[in-house]
Amino acid sequence: MLVVHRHVKTIKMIRVVAAVCMTVAATAAAAPSHTGSAAPTARQAIDETCTPETDTYSSDRWTSARWQSCLSTYGGPHGSFQAKCWRGQTIGWSQMNCTVTGRFEIRDGQENLVKSGDFGLGYNGLIDEPTLTTNAFRFNCDGRTHGQFTFKTFDTKAQLTGSYSHYQAAEIPDTTVTHTMC
């Protein structure tokens, strides 16, 4: 009787261990651990249009950056972007400080250039919130034509800072977002 009881107990333990292993394997295979972070779209305003959020990796896959561009009339006409950065480790990812640099342009519905230039922004990886900036991309309507405006970012890179600045930068694909402004 004792042997049968141990056998049943062993089978139950094996089932529990197998279930835990399958859950861990499914979770690990799904995506890097940083993809579960708070989604920037939660802050999206009613009068704002945003690109889908992207997750971009450096060519060596040791730097990762999440990115989203928006164009909004909320609080005045402006473009904005959100960024978060990570450093790859042997197992998993760690949020890290980084600098995001690139170029931008804002055009009105007639394709006239409203504002353009270079931008650079530091991200504090110690907080679990994406960096959000609007100041560099704020503009005045100045009686311009009402209608669709376009905000474009290009040549954008996320470079880890500090002792990880030697890691390759993640090259963020160009983004374009259009919204009714002014």
Backbone as CSV, one residue per row, in Angstrom:
resi,resn,N_x,N_y,N_z,CA_x,CA_y,CA_z,C_x,C_y,C_z
1,MET,0.819,-1.187,0.000,0.000,0.000,0.000,0.861,1.249,0.000
2,LEU,1.955,1.222,0.720,2.842,2.361,0.811,3.474,2.675,-0.542
3,VAL,3.817,1.656,-1.309,4.424,1.853,-2.619,3.427,2.527,-3.567
4,VAL,2.170,2.137,-3.571,1.154,2.730,-4.429,0.958,4.203,-4.067
5,HIS,0.922,4.516,-2.775,0.752,5.896,-2.323,1.903,6.781,-2.802
6,ARG,3.143,6.289,-2.686,4.308,7.053,-3.172,4.250,7.232,-4.679
7,HIS,3.812,6.193,-5.383,3.719,6.266,-6.841,2.719,7.347,-7.270
8,VAL,1.557,7.409,-6.631,0.546,8.420,-6.947,1.085,9.819,-6.632
9,LYS,1.765,9.945,-5.492,2.346,11.238,-5.102,3.397,11.683,-6.116
10,THR,4.220,10.768,-6.584,5.261,11.086,-7.565,4.639,11.540,-8.884
11,ILE,3.593,10.870,-9.328,2.918,11.245,-10.581,2.333,12.642,-10.452
12,LYS,1.712,12.965,-9.308,1.153,14.305,-9.108,2.250,15.362,-9.141
13,MET,3.396,15.082,-8.518,4.506,16.038,-8.530,5.030,16.249,-9.944
14,ILE,5.130,15.195,-10.711,5.611,15.300,-12.087,4.657,16.164,-12.906
15,ARG,3.353,16.000,-12.718,2.375,16.808,-13.444,2.513,18.286,-13.086
16,VAL,2.701,18.598,-11.807,2.859,19.990,-11.370,4.121,20.593,-11.973
17,VAL,5.231,19.871,-11.898,6.494,20.364,-12.455,6.361,20.559,-13.966
18,ALA,5.721,19.637,-14.654,5.538,19.762,-16.103,4.695,20.984,-16.439
19,ALA,3.632,21.232,-15.676,2.782,22.401,-15.929,3.545,23.693,-15.723
20,VAL,4.360,23.761,-14.677,5.169,24.956,-14.419,6.181,25.158,-15.536
21,CYS,6.842,24.107,-15.961,7.841,24.213,-17.041,7.198,24.675,-18.340
22,MET,6.004,24.160,-18.666,5.335,24.568,-19.897,4.930,26.041,-19.818
23,THR,4.496,26.501,-18.660,4.119,27.904,-18.498,5.328,28.807,-18.647
24,VAL,6.447,28.443,-18.018,7.679,29.236,-18.125,8.167,29.253,-19.566
25,ALA,8.156,28.114,-20.233,8.622,28.047,-21.625,7.750,28.899,-22.532
26,ALA,6.444,28.844,-22.363,5.543,29.641,-23.200,5.747,31.125,-22.963
27,THR,5.947,31.508,-21.716,6.167,32.919,-21.391,7.495,33.396,-21.953
28,ALA,8.546,32.635,-21.814,9.873,33.031,-22.289,9.912,33.122,-23.806
29,ALA,9.202,32.239,-24.493,9.237,32.239,-25.954,8.383,33.349,-26.556
30,ALA,7.442,33.865,-25.791,6.505,34.849,-26.337,7.186,36.132,-26.770
31,ALA,8.039,36.720,-25.936,8.661,37.999,-26.258,9.665,38.358,-25.177
32,PRO,10.577,39.291,-25.463,11.485,39.749,-24.424,10.696,40.289,-23.234
33,SER,11.281,40.190,-22.052,10.562,40.537,-20.839,10.110,41.983,-20.794
34,HIS,10.746,42.897,-21.519,10.369,44.299,-21.432,9.111,44.637,-22.224
35,THR,8.593,43.719,-23.001,7.413,44.045,-23.793,6.153,44.139,-22.957
36,GLY,6.192,43.737,-21.713,5.022,43.821,-20.857,4.900,45.153,-20.144
37,SER,5.768,46.100,-20.409,5.731,47.396,-19.727,4.465,48.161,-20.089
38,ALA,4.179,49.157,-19.285,2.979,49.978,-19.515,2.983,50.541,-20.926
39,ALA,1.900,50.371,-21.628,1.804,50.831,-23.015,1.617,52.342,-23.073
40,PRO,2.444,53.046,-23.855,2.305,54.488,-23.966,0.950,54.944,-24.483
41,THR,0.234,54.100,-25.200,-1.049,54.520,-25.740,-2.060,54.834,-24.653
42,ALA,-1.796,54.446,-23.420,-2.726,54.720,-22.328,-2.891,56.218,-22.112
43,ARG,-1.918,57.023,-22.496,-1.990,58.461,-22.293,-2.576,59.185,-23.499
44,GLN,-2.911,58.449,-24.553,-3.381,59.077,-25.784,-4.636,59.913,-25.543
45,ALA,-4.590,61.148,-25.978,-5.707,62.072,-25.811,-6.700,61.896,-26.955
46,ILE,-7.892,62.413,-26.772,-8.940,62.317,-27.786,-8.532,63.044,-29.067
47,ASP,-7.858,64.192,-28.921,-7.499,65.002,-30.085,-6.055,64.740,-30.510
48,GLU,-5.680,63.488,-30.575,-4.310,63.098,-30.885,-4.333,61.854,-31.768
49,THR,-3.392,61.804,-32.700,-3.212,60.619,-33.531,-1.784,60.137,-33.335
50,CYS,-1.616,58.829,-33.127,-0.288,58.260,-32.870,0.010,57.124,-33.840
51,THR,1.292,56.911,-34.082,1.727,55.746,-34.844,1.613,54.529,-33.934
52,PRO,1.584,53.351,-34.503,1.668,52.161,-33.653,3.016,52.163,-32.931
53,GLU,3.046,51.606,-31.754,4.299,51.519,-31.007,5.193,50.462,-31.660
54,THR,6.481,50.778,-31.788,7.429,49.823,-32.354,8.461,49.448,-31.307
55,ASP,9.044,48.292,-31.462,10.135,47.832,-30.611,11.280,47.500,-31.554
56,THR,12.353,48.290,-31.484,13.459,48.171,-32.422,14.712,47.716,-31.685
57,TYR,15.494,46.871,-32.338,16.727,46.351,-31.754,17.928,46.784,-32.579
58,SER,19.079,46.900,-31.915,20.330,47.150,-32.637,20.648,45.898,-33.449
59,SER,21.545,46.032,-34.409,21.858,44.886,-35.270,22.466,43.730,-34.480
60,ASP,23.133,44.019,-33.360,23.683,42.939,-32.543,22.692,42.460,-31.473
61,ARG,21.493,43.081,-31.418,20.393,42.704,-30.524,20.721,42.881,-29.034
62,TRP,21.588,43.849,-28.709,21.911,44.132,-27.304,21.302,45.449,-26.834
63,THR,20.759,46.255,-27.754,20.068,47.503,-27.413,18.661,47.420,-27.985
64,SER,17.682,47.820,-27.179,16.294,47.802,-27.624,15.652,49.135,-27.277
65,ALA,14.787,49.624,-28.171,14.071,50.882,-27.924,12.629,50.746,-28.380
66,ARG,11.703,51.136,-27.500,10.297,51.246,-27.876,10.054,52.680,-28.302
67,TRP,9.202,52.881,-29.295,9.054,54.200,-29.895,7.627,54.397,-30.375
68,GLN,7.116,55.616,-30.189,5.807,55.979,-30.724,5.799,57.478,-30.969
69,SER,5.307,57.910,-32.138,5.181,59.334,-32.483,3.712,59.716,-32.482
70,CYS,3.435,60.980,-32.078,2.057,61.472,-32.034,1.997,62.902,-32.559
71,LEU,0.820,63.307,-33.016,0.547,64.683,-33.411,-0.764,65.057,-32.740
72,SER,-0.762,66.222,-32.032,-1.896,66.539,-31.185,-2.212,68.024,-31.160
73,THR,-3.481,68.335,-30.914,-3.888,69.719,-30.676,-4.059,69.970,-29.185
74,TYR,-3.954,68.929,-28.388,-4.137,69.057,-26.944,-3.035,69.922,-26.338
75,GLY,-3.400,71.021,-25.701,-2.406,71.913,-25.110,-1.663,72.739,-26.147
76,GLY,-2.197,72.860,-27.341,-1.523,73.593,-28.412,-0.985,72.627,-29.440
77,PRO,-0.798,73.071,-30.665,-0.354,72.164,-31.729,1.087,71.707,-31.515
78,HIS,1.297,70.414,-31.569,2.649,69.880,-31.397,2.717,68.423,-31.832
79,GLY,3.922,68.025,-32.153,4.231,66.625,-32.318,4.849,66.155,-31.016
80,SER,4.912,64.870,-30.800,5.566,64.336,-29.610,6.013,62.915,-29.897
81,PHE,6.912,62.426,-29.078,7.249,61.014,-29.160,7.498,60.482,-27.774
82,GLN,7.402,59.180,-27.671,7.686,58.483,-26.427,8.753,57.443,-26.700
83,ALA,9.664,57.276,-25.761,10.737,56.305,-25.934,11.057,55.631,-24.605
84,LYS,11.459,54.382,-24.682,11.995,53.627,-23.548,13.131,52.766,-24.102
85,CYS,14.177,52.582,-23.316,15.338,51.822,-23.792,15.690,50.688,-22.834
86,TRP,16.291,49.634,-23.397,16.740,48.489,-22.618,18.110,48.029,-23.097
87,ARG,18.805,47.356,-22.194,20.089,46.721,-22.493,19.895,45.223,-22.337
88,GLY,20.362,44.486,-23.340,20.290,43.034,-23.252,21.293,42.519,-22.238
89,GLN,20.955,41.417,-21.623,21.830,40.740,-20.673,21.893,39.277,-21.092
90,THR,22.696,38.504,-20.407,22.759,37.080,-20.715,21.378,36.457,-20.599
91,ILE,20.635,36.860,-19.556,19.252,36.413,-19.397,18.401,37.658,-19.173
92,GLY,17.502,37.963,-20.087,16.561,39.057,-19.914,17.070,40.412,-20.368
93,TRP,16.385,41.453,-19.899,16.650,42.833,-20.294,16.595,43.735,-19.075
94,SER,17.347,44.844,-19.098,17.298,45.856,-18.044,16.998,47.204,-18.668
95,GLN,16.054,47.949,-18.057,15.799,49.306,-18.538,17.053,50.131,-18.299
96,MET,17.374,50.981,-19.263,18.612,51.750,-19.202,18.379,53.192,-19.627
97,ASN,19.291,54.063,-19.208,19.311,55.435,-19.704,19.793,55.408,-21.148
98,CYS,19.233,56.301,-21.957,19.681,56.399,-23.336,19.410,57.800,-23.859
99,THR,19.990,58.080,-24.998,19.743,59.319,-25.711,19.127,58.959,-27.050
100,VAL,18.030,59.637,-27.383,17.372,59.429,-28.676,17.618,60.685,-29.502
101,THR,18.193,60.494,-30.676,18.492,61.620,-31.560,17.920,61.356,-32.946
102,GLY,17.709,62.430,-33.688,17.220,62.276,-35.050,16.828,63.614,-35.640
103,ARG,16.018,63.542,-36.665,15.524,64.743,-37.352,14.008,64.661,-37.414
104,PHE,13.369,65.836,-37.552,11.918,65.861,-37.664,11.493,66.956,-38.622
105,GLU,10.259,66.826,-39.096,9.632,67.911,-39.855,8.122,67.834,-39.644
106,ILE,7.510,69.011,-39.661,6.056,69.127,-39.584,5.620,69.910,-40.818
107,ARG,4.661,69.360,-41.556,4.158,70.004,-42.768,2.654,70.192,-42.658
108,ASP,2.157,71.263,-43.286,0.716,71.500,-43.293,0.086,70.700,-44.433
109,GLY,-1.232,70.828,-44.587,-1.972,70.073,-45.599,-1.585,70.379,-47.027
110,GLN,-0.898,71.525,-47.254,-0.440,71.882,-48.601,1.018,71.474,-48.825
111,GLU,1.556,70.673,-47.913,2.947,70.208,-47.951,3.957,71.311,-47.646
112,ASN,3.508,72.465,-47.141,4.429,73.534,-46.747,5.094,73.165,-45.427
113,LEU,6.393,73.408,-45.347,7.128,73.111,-44.130,6.733,74.093,-43.034
114,VAL,6.301,73.575,-41.896,5.907,74.387,-40.752,7.076,74.519,-39.779
115,LYS,7.762,73.409,-39.519,8.891,73.400,-38.586,9.720,72.155,-38.864
116,SER,11.041,72.265,-38.687,11.911,71.109,-38.870,13.197,71.322,-38.081
117,GLY,13.970,70.280,-37.955,15.253,70.395,-37.284,15.729,69.075,-36.702
118,ASP,16.815,69.170,-35.953,17.368,68.015,-35.247,16.731,67.962,-33.863
119,PHE,16.712,66.786,-33.273,16.273,66.680,-31.890,17.150,65.689,-31.143
120,GLY,17.198,65.851,-29.859,17.904,64.941,-28.977,17.210,64.947,-27.636
121,LEU,17.040,63.784,-27.057,16.332,63.675,-25.795,16.941,62.560,-24.971
122,GLY,17.153,62.823,-23.690,17.640,61.787,-22.792,16.475,61.076,-22.132
123,TYR,16.576,59.766,-21.996,15.569,58.961,-21.330,16.149,58.437,-20.028
124,ASN,15.428,58.604,-18.942,15.842,58.110,-17.636,15.277,56.709,-17.463
125,GLY,16.121,55.718,-17.603,15.691,54.326,-17.512,15.356,53.864,-16.110
126,LEU,15.560,54.711,-15.110,15.269,54.318,-13.740,13.796,54.478,-13.390
127,ILE,13.048,55.177,-14.227,11.612,55.307,-13.989,10.882,54.403,-14.957
128,ASP,9.761,53.847,-14.542,9.042,52.922,-15.418,7.960,53.654,-16.203
129,GLU,8.353,54.745,-16.846,7.441,55.488,-17.698,8.198,55.884,-18.954
130,PRO,7.517,55.949,-20.082,8.216,56.398,-21.292,8.510,57.895,-21.226
131,THR,9.581,58.295,-21.879,9.881,59.720,-22.010,8.890,60.304,-23.005
132,LEU,8.381,61.461,-22.711,7.433,62.117,-23.609,7.912,63.538,-23.811
133,THR,8.032,63.967,-25.055,8.430,65.350,-25.290,7.509,66.004,-26.297
134,THR,7.172,67.253,-26.030,6.390,68.033,-26.989,7.080,69.353,-27.284
135,ASN,7.935,69.827,-26.375,8.512,71.169,-26.504,9.254,71.385,-27.810
136,ALA,10.076,70.460,-28.209,10.865,70.637,-29.433,9.988,70.707,-30.672
137,PHE,8.786,70.161,-30.594,7.940,70.039,-31.776,6.700,70.936,-31.704
138,ARG,6.654,71.870,-30.759,5.512,72.776,-30.620,5.603,73.854,-31.696
139,PHE,4.476,74.205,-32.287,4.485,75.243,-33.311,3.241,76.105,-33.191
140,ASN,3.267,77.253,-33.832,2.158,78.201,-33.822,1.433,78.098,-35.159
141,CYS,0.110,78.018,-35.123,-0.656,77.895,-36.365,-0.548,79.154,-37.224
142,ASP,-0.466,80.323,-36.616,-0.248,81.582,-37.342,-1.163,81.755,-38.551
143,GLY,-2.439,81.405,-38.419,-3.378,81.592,-39.528,-3.159,80.630,-40.678
144,ARG,-2.364,79.598,-40.457,-2.117,78.622,-41.529,-3.410,77.907,-41.908
145,THR,-3.365,77.279,-43.018,-4.508,76.521,-43.493,-4.906,75.473,-42.464
146,HIS,-6.212,75.398,-42.199,-6.702,74.330,-41.329,-6.649,73.030,-42.111
147,GLY,-6.582,71.949,-41.421,-6.628,70.663,-42.107,-5.578,69.711,-41.582
148,GLN,-5.196,68.796,-42.432,-4.277,67.730,-42.059,-2.842,68.239,-41.994
149,PHE,-2.186,68.006,-40.859,-0.765,68.290,-40.714,-0.055,66.957,-40.543
150,THR,1.220,66.906,-40.927,1.998,65.678,-40.863,3.254,65.904,-40.043
151,PHE,3.519,64.978,-39.117,4.712,65.001,-38.271,5.534,63.772,-38.641
152,LYS,6.787,63.995,-39.024,7.653,62.896,-39.452,8.942,62.930,-38.648
153,THR,9.389,61.760,-38.176,10.719,61.628,-37.581,11.528,60.694,-38.478
154,PHE,12.822,61.002,-38.621,13.684,60.168,-39.462,15.119,60.252,-38.967
155,ASP,15.958,59.333,-39.457,17.356,59.214,-39.017,17.434,59.137,-37.489
156,THR,16.502,58.411,-36.882,16.387,58.350,-35.433,17.152,57.147,-34.877
157,LYS,17.902,57.399,-33.791,18.681,56.343,-33.146,18.543,56.461,-31.635
158,ALA,18.537,55.312,-30.974,18.550,55.260,-29.513,19.889,54.667,-29.091
159,GLN,20.666,55.459,-28.357,22.006,55.045,-27.924,22.022,54.961,-26.399
160,LEU,22.419,53.802,-25.872,22.556,53.678,-24.423,23.647,54.628,-23.949
161,THR,23.551,55.098,-22.718,24.517,56.053,-22.180,25.300,55.429,-21.030
162,GLY,26.221,56.211,-20.482,27.023,55.746,-19.350,27.977,54.648,-19.754
163,SER,28.117,53.656,-18.887,29.083,52.583,-19.143,28.636,51.638,-20.256
164,TYR,27.457,51.878,-20.847,26.972,51.049,-21.953,26.943,51.818,-23.268
165,SER,27.581,52.975,-23.314,27.560,53.795,-24.527,28.303,53.133,-25.688
166,HIS,29.099,52.119,-25.405,29.801,51.396,-26.475,28.889,50.375,-27.172
167,TYR,27.702,50.119,-26.630,26.757,49.217,-27.282,26.257,49.867,-28.572
168,GLN,25.939,49.048,-29.561,25.400,49.577,-30.815,24.057,50.267,-30.569
169,ALA,23.789,51.313,-31.336,22.522,52.035,-31.238,21.419,51.254,-31.956
170,ALA,20.206,51.403,-31.456,19.034,50.859,-32.147,18.567,51.917,-33.138
171,GLU,18.521,51.568,-34.415,18.071,52.504,-35.449,16.564,52.380,-35.585
172,ILE,15.867,53.447,-35.209,14.406,53.454,-35.181,13.892,53.800,-36.570
173,PRO,12.977,52.997,-37.108,12.437,53.287,-38.449,11.749,54.659,-38.483
174,ASP,11.742,55.271,-39.670,11.053,56.553,-39.846,9.583,56.385,-39.478
175,THR,9.016,57.439,-38.869,7.594,57.413,-38.540,6.924,58.642,-39.125
176,THR,5.684,58.500,-39.535,4.884,59.608,-40.051,3.486,59.487,-39.473
177,VAL,2.982,60.590,-38.925,1.631,60.600,-38.376,0.932,61.877,-38.854
178,THR,-0.344,61.753,-39.216,-1.125,62.885,-39.728,-2.339,63.102,-38.844
179,HIS,-2.655,64.391,-38.599,-3.781,64.728,-37.718,-4.358,66.074,-38.168
180,THR,-5.657,66.274,-37.972,-6.286,67.553,-38.270,-5.861,68.557,-37.200
181,MET,-5.282,69.672,-37.624,-4.701,70.650,-36.702,-5.242,72.048,-37.009
182,CYS,-4.952,72.951,-36.085,-5.209,74.383,-36.225,-6.677,74.671,-36.488
